[in-house]
Amino acid sequence: MAFKLSLSELPSLIETLRKWSPESLQMYSLLRNSYRTNNVWPVLEVYVDSKDMEKLTSVVAVWYLTSQRTQKRYTFYTRDQNTSKVLIREPGVVEIERDEFISLNCVEPTIDVVAEYLKVMNFIPGIIGPAYTYILDDLELADEIASREIPAKLRIAPLEVKHAKFLLNAWQYGTAPAIEFFENEIKYQQTLALFNEKGEPISWVVAKAWGDIGSTYTSPGYRRQGLASILTAKLAKLILQQNDIPFTKINKNNETSVALHTKVGFKEVKVNTIWFKLN
């Protein structure tokens, strides 16, 4: 059976998901961010297999990249592949359209459950990923890197909404979301950037809608100076100050990102995320 939760019912679910971290970090962060903004960003609908947190095993979050509820995404978290199979097949929970993405944050067998369901619905799931979770583990190392000096002509500050175009232009993962997606990330999420003398961001890092540190970018003329490492360490410290868990999700083939985050003090934990693109 599926139960749709109201905004007022999210705190108990969020607290339960936090207890299940690191496996539940992506779902926990997505719901936490939505609750903090009164479901303004990200806009989402949450379905569970039980309202009793002692019996809960599976969660489906349906969320949108724009306030107009366009560009829909799905995130799954489960502790039991059998109940997840029931939940995703409940009417009204998963209403998939072509070219949508599904993010799975779950134990390996559930990946097969969802893939099986997609095929029954005549979708061809194309796997993008997997990605592995890294959590800040060495606080002393992060502190040391965060305290390093930056070049004299640069300054550090959060991004502003007007800088959304820079994030859009730097997008590297297929078709980019609407610019409102990047504007909302800047409005509602933690960001840090280095600005040049002209006031343009030349390096930045963002705590994304689903909580992980990412969208990391440095302009070509400023690379190999450790700037992204400094920003990542500083942003991780800001997240810690909010009593949240700094983490990132990295595609297993992205050696540059793995090197950057391990250098800052992040350590891999055995949590998989799989993205499906539907055709």
N, C-alpha and C positions, 0 to 999 in steps of 0.2 A: 504494500500500500504506500502511496505517496502523500506527503503532507507539505503544503506550501506554507512557509513561515512568513510572518509579518515582520516588519522592521523591529518592533518591540520584543520579538522573540529571538532575535539574533544574539544578544549578549551571552546567553547560556551556551549556545552552539559555539560561539567564538571561543569561549573559555574552555570548552571541551576539546576543540580542535587544537588549541595551544598546548594542552596536556599531551596530545598525541604527536607533537613535533619531535623530530624533524620531518617525519613522513607527511604530515598534514600542513606543512608551512605555506604552500602555495594557496590552498583553499582558505586557511586561517587568515592569511594576509589580505586576500581578495575581499572576504567578508568584513574583516576589520576596517579596511579602507572605506568600504561602502557605508558601514554603520557610522563612522566618524563624520561623514559628509551628509548624513541623513538620506542616503541612497541617491545622492546627486552624482557621485563619481566613485567607483563605477556604478552605473545603473544596473541593478540585477534582480533576479528572482531566484529564490532558494527553495529546493525541494529536498526532503529527508525521508528516510524510511520509518522513522519514529520520532515523536516529540519528547519522548522520555530519553534524556541524555545517557542514562544507564544502558539503554537498549539500542541506541543509535549505532548504525554501522556504515551507512552510505549517505553521501551528499552530492547533489547536482546543483551547480550554479549556472544559471543562464544569464549572461551579461552582455552589455552592448558598448560599442566603442564611441557612440555619440548619444547626446541627450535626446535625440529624436528616435532612439531605440532602433538604430540601423547598425549594420555590420555586427551581427550577433555572434557570440562565442559561447562555448560550453567548457566548463571545468568539472572534472569528476574527482571525488575522493572516496575511497572505500576501505574497509577493513575486512570485508567479506564478499567474495566474488559472487556468491549465490544471491545475496540480497541486492547487490548492485545490478544484477541481471533483471531482477523483478522491478526495481525502481526505474531504470531507464526505459522499461517497456510500458510503464503506466501512462495512460492517455494524457496528453498535454504537457508531459515533462520534457521530452526530447522531440522537438519538431524541426527536423534538420532540412536545410535547403542546400542546393548545390553550391560548391566553392566556399563552404564554411569550414572553420577550423574547430577541432576538438582537442582540448588539452587534458591528458590523463595524468593524474597525480595519484598513483596507486601501486599496489603490489603487482608483480609481473602477470599472474594469471588473469587479472581483470582486463588487461590489454586485449587478451584473446576474446574475452566476453564481449567487449564493446566492438571489436572488429567483426565478430560473428553477427552481432546485431545489425551493424551497418550493412553487411552483405545481404542479410535477410531483407533489408529495406531497399535493396538494389543500388546501394552506393558502393563505389570502389574506394576503399580507404587507402590513401597514399601516405605512408609514414614519413614525417619530417622530424628528424631527431635520431636517437633520443638525446635528452639533456640530463646532466647530472647536477645534483645539488651540492653547493659548497657553502659552509657556514663559517663565520668568523671564529677562529679558534685561538689565535695568538694575539691577545690584546696588547701586549708590550710591543710587539712588532708593528701593529697598526698605529700605536701611539708614536713610535719612532718615525714612521714614514709620514704621518700626518703633520709632524712638527718640522719637517724639512722646509727650507726656504724655497720660494719660487722666484723666477727672474724678476728683477726690479721693475720692469715696465709692465708687468702683468698684475692683475688684482683678482681676488676670489670673491664671488658673490653668488647667490641663487639666480637661476634663470628667471626671466620675466616672460609674460605671455607673448610679447612681441618677438621673442626668440624662437617661437614654435616652428617658424619656417626653416631654421637651421637644423632642427631635429628631423623635420620632414625630408629635407634635402639629403641628409646623411643616412636615411633609411636604407638598409641593405637586405631586407628579408622578403623579396617578392613585392607584390602590390602593396603600396603604403596605405595605411589608414587615412581617413579624412584629417585635415589639419586640426579639427576640433579635438581629436584624440590627443595630440601633442599639447595643445593649449590646456586641456584638462590635467594632463600629467604635471604640467608646470604649476597650475593653480592649486592642486590638491595634494601633490606628492612632494617629498623632499628632493631637492636638486642642488647641485653645486656646479659652478663653471669658472673657468679662467677667462678673463676678458683682456683684450689687447688695448692699446692706446686709443683706438677708435671706438671702444666700447662694444666690440664684437666678440662673441664667445668663440674661443679657439680650441677649447677642450671642455668636456662636460660629462657628468654622470647623473643618472636619475634612479630614484626608487620607483619602480613601475607600478601600474595599477594593481598587479597581483603580488606586490611586495618585494620582489627581488631587485637587487641592484643591477642596473644594466643600461642599455642605450649609450654605452661608453664610446666616446669619439674624441679624437684629437686631429686637428688640421695637419696636413702633411708637413708643413714647414716647422711644426713644433714637436714632432714626434721624437722618440728615443731620448727624452729628457726626464722621464719619470713623472710627467705631469699628471697623467691619468691615475697613476698609483697614489699620488698625494690626494687627489680629489676622492678617489675610492675610499681611502683610509679615513678621510675627514667625514665623508658621508656615513660610513659605517659607525663612526663615533656618535654622530647626530642621531642615528637610529637607536643606538644603545641608550642614549639619554632619554628617549621616549619609552624606554622599557620594552623595546621590540627586539627582534632577532635579526641581525644583518646576515643576509644570505644572497646567493646568486645562483642562477641556473645556466649551465654552459653546455653547448653542444660538444659531444665527445671529440669532434674533429677540430674544434677551435683552440689550437695550441696557444695562440697569442693570449686569449682571454684566460686560459688555465694558468699560464705563467704569470700574468698580471695579478690575479687574485691570490694565488699561492704566495707570491712575493709579499703581498699585503698582510697575510696571516690567515687566509681562508683555507679550510680543509674539507676535502670531499667526504660526504656521507653517502651511505648506500640507499639513495632515493632516486628513482627514475621518474622522469616526465616524458611522455610521448605526445607529440602533436600529430593529429591526423588532418590532412586536407582532403575534402570529399569531392569526388568527381561523379 
